[in-house]
Amino acid sequence: MAIRKATPRLRGTGVGRSDFDGDGIDDIAAFGDPFEYSLPLSPAGVVNVRYSSAPKVDYLIGVIPGDGGAVAFGMALVAGDFNGDSYDDLAIGSPDEPDPRNKTHAGGVWVIPGGRNGLVVGSAIHFNQDSPGVPDSPEEFDQFGGALAAGDINGDGRDDLAIGAWGESIGSKAIAGAVTVLFGGSAGLTSAGAQLLHQDQAAVPGSAESNDQFGFTLAIGKVDNNRYQDLVIGAPRENDGTSFDGSGMVTLMWGSASGVSSTGATSVTGGAIEPNDGTGTYVWYLGDTLAVGDVNGDGLGEVVVGAPGAQTPHLNGGLIAVFAGRSGGLSSSAVQIITQRTAGVPDSPEDEDRFGGALAVGDVTGDGRADVLVGAPGEDIGSRVDAGNITLLKGSAGGLTGAGAQAFDQNNSAVPDGAENGDKFGTAIALLNLTRATGLDAVVASPGEEVKGDYAGYASGVINPFYSAGGGLAPQNKTWSGLSARTEIVWPQRFGLRIAGPQSGGPLF
C-alpha cells in the first residue's frame, strides 16, 4: 500500500458516491484482469483505487489458490458508508473465492473501510457463507459476491449491503439464486441479523427454478416516500426458454426498520411488458442491469432496468424499462420502454448493440431530477464493430425523456482515442462527484481499448471522465489506462471492467 501525507478533511455536499478519503470528491475504484505480474502466487484480480486528493494509487489484489480458480476478485465493486462515519467504504465481490473449510469455490466479499488517508486495508473484514451469522453454507459455484448493492434499507443512517449469490441451488434447483443482506452498524457491516432471500420463500414472488439466476443484479434506493430504501433484485434468466414473449424478472422488496420487509413485494416479468406497438419488440432477459433514481422529481424513485438482450426487433438491440416509483410497487402497466428508436434518442437500433448493457442513475444536470446514463457496448461506429457508445437520457417533470439526450462514442472529436473494433466503450459506467459541481460527472470504461505500449491483442483498457457542464456531460481530454497503472508488481488488463458505484453486477461484454 502506498502512504501519503494526511490532508485536512473536507466533506462535500453529500452527492458523492465513492469518497473514501472524505475530501468531498469521489475516488475511482476499478477492476481489471492481472496481466503481467511478479508475485509469488497467481492474482485473482486487481482493484485499482485512484484518489482525488493526492497522487496516490492503491492496488488491491486477490489470490488464486493452488488448486486453481478464476480471475474474479473485483467482479463486483460497490461503495457505501457502512459504519456511518462519513467516509465511504469499498465492498469487493470475489465470487470464485474458495471456502477455507470445505474448499468449494463458493465466493466471498471483502469490505475495506474508508478513512482520512483513504482505504484502511488493515481493517478489512471478510464475509462468506461460512461466516458466523451468515445464512446458508458454501457450495461449489454459488457465486456469492457476484452482485452487490449498497443503501440504507433499515433507515438507521448507515448503509447496508445486499450480496447476490446467483449460482445458489435452492433444493434440487441448480443456479436458482439467492440474496443475502448484511446490515451496517457503528463498527461497520455485521452478520448479526443477516437476511437470506430466495424465490421459494413466501415473502418473495415467484418460485425458485433452475437457472433463474435470482440475484444476478441488485439495486437499493427509495422507491416510495418513507424513510427506508428498498431492494430491487434481478433474475434475468427467469422463464428463459419457456416463454415466447419475453424473459427475466425484476422483484421489488420494501425496506423497513427491521430490514427487508416480509410483506408487499411485487415483481414484473419481461413477458408482461411486451410493447404492443407492432415493432416486434420483445423484452428478453429483463434485469440484466438495474438502478434506482427519481427521474421526475416527485420524491418517488423509479426502478430503471436494462435488457440488453431484448429484441427491438433487432437481435440483442437492447432497451431499458423505467418502472414508475409508487407506493404500490412495480406494475407492468406503469412502465416506460426506451430504445434507440424512441423519439429524441440518438442513433438507431441494430443487431448486437446491447443498449442497456450498463446503467448509472443520478442528477447530472443539477435540476433535482435523476438522469440515466446508458451503455451500449456492442454499438458499431461506422465500420468499427463493437466499438460502443453511451447515451445520457435526462429526467423531467414528465419522466425520462429523449429530448436533449446526448450520445458519445470515441469518434467524437472531444473524446480521446478513436472508435476501433472491440473497444466496447460503455461496458462499465458510473456517475460520481469528481468536481464538487452541482451535477454528477461520469466515468466510462472501454476495456477492449488497446493503447500504445500494449501487446497486440492484449488490451489494457481505458477509462474516460466526463464532467457535468451546460446541462449535460462534457468529455475531458484525459484518460486512465491499464498501462498507465502498470507497476513492477502488476499490469491491469481490460481495465475498467467494473467501476465502483452504488450497485455492481450484470453481464460482462
Secondary structure, 3 states (H helix, E strand, C coil): CCCCCCCCCCCCCCCCCCCCCCCCCCCEEEEEEEEEECCCCCEEEEEEEECCCCCCEEEEEEECCCCCCCCCCCCEEEEECCCCCCCCEEEEEECCCECCCCCCECCEEEEECCCCCCCCHHHCEEEECCCCCCCCCCCCCCCEEEEEEEECCCCCCCCEEEEEECCCCECCECCCCEEEEEECCCCCCEEEEEEEECCCCCCCCCCCCCCCCCCCEEEEECCCCCCCCEEEEEECCCCCCCCCCEEEEEEEECEECCEECCCCCEEEEHHHHCCCCCCCCEEEEECCEEEEECCCCCCCCEEEEEECCCECCCCCCCEEEEECCCCCCCCCCCEEEECCCCCCCCCCCCCCCCCCCEEEEECCCCCCCCEEEEEECCCCECCECCCCEEEEEECCCCCCEEEEEEEECCCCCCCCCCCCCCCCCCCEEEEECCCCCCCCEEEEEECCCCCCCCCCCCCCCEEEEEEEECCEEEECCCCEECCCCCCCCEEEEEEEEEECECEECCCCC
